[in-house]
């Protein structure tokens, strides 16, 4: 048996909402999804997108940028 490689689960609320949004978009775009299920998934998609709009945007820059900024602040002391 082979195991399917999965993406690591997001650890933040925003990450979980983004993952759910992407999954719902896949369901909506799939030609195998029935019209009734498209309506249900579309409603949930709108709710998730609205919730994403209410969350704080991800921090500008990467973790490496944050570390470099901390080192600069420490060196300036």
C-alpha positions as CSV (number, residue, x, y, z in Angstrom):
1,X,0.0,0.0,0.0
2,X,1.2,3.5,-0.8
3,X,0.3,6.5,1.3
4,X,-0.8,9.7,-0.3
5,X,1.3,12.7,0.6
6,X,-0.8,15.4,2.2
7,X,-0.1,19.0,2.7
8,X,0.6,19.8,6.4
9,X,-2.5,21.1,8.2
10,X,-2.5,24.8,8.7
11,X,-2.1,26.0,12.3
12,X,-3.7,29.4,12.2
13,X,-7.4,30.3,11.8
14,X,-6.6,32.2,8.6
15,X,-4.7,29.2,7.2
16,X,-7.6,26.8,8.0
17,X,-10.0,29.2,6.3
18,X,-7.8,29.5,3.3
19,X,-7.6,25.7,3.0
20,X,-11.4,25.4,3.3
21,X,-11.9,28.1,0.7
22,X,-9.6,26.2,-1.7
23,X,-11.4,22.9,-1.1
24,X,-14.8,24.5,-1.6
25,X,-13.6,26.1,-4.8
26,X,-12.5,22.7,-6.0
27,X,-15.9,21.2,-5.3
28,X,-17.7,24.1,-7.0
29,X,-15.4,23.8,-10.1
30,X,-15.6,20.0,-10.4
31,X,-17.8,18.9,-13.3
32,X,-18.8,15.9,-11.2
33,X,-20.6,18.0,-8.6
34,X,-24.3,18.1,-8.9
35,X,-26.1,21.4,-9.3
36,X,-27.7,21.1,-5.9
37,X,-24.3,20.5,-4.3
38,X,-22.8,23.5,-6.2
39,X,-25.4,25.7,-4.6
40,X,-24.6,24.4,-1.1
41,X,-20.9,24.7,-1.6
42,X,-21.2,28.2,-3.1
43,X,-23.1,29.4,0.0
44,X,-20.4,28.0,2.3
45,X,-17.7,29.5,0.0
46,X,-19.3,33.0,0.4
47,X,-19.4,32.6,4.2
48,X,-15.7,31.5,4.3
49,X,-14.6,34.4,2.0
50,X,-16.5,36.8,4.2
51,X,-14.8,35.4,7.3
52,X,-11.4,35.7,5.6
53,X,-12.1,39.3,4.9
54,X,-12.7,39.9,8.6
55,X,-9.3,38.3,9.6
56,X,-6.1,40.2,9.8
57,X,-4.0,39.9,6.7
58,X,-0.8,37.8,6.9
59,X,2.2,39.7,8.2
60,X,4.2,41.4,5.5
61,X,7.5,39.7,4.9
62,X,8.7,36.3,5.8
63,X,10.0,34.8,9.1
64,X,13.5,35.4,7.9
65,X,12.7,39.2,7.5
66,X,11.4,39.2,11.1
67,X,14.5,37.5,12.4
68,X,16.8,39.9,10.5
69,X,14.8,42.9,11.9
70,X,15.2,41.5,15.5
71,X,18.9,41.1,15.0
72,X,19.2,44.7,13.7
73,X,17.3,46.0,16.7
74,X,19.6,44.0,19.1
75,X,22.7,45.3,17.3
76,X,21.5,48.9,17.6
77,X,21.4,48.7,21.4
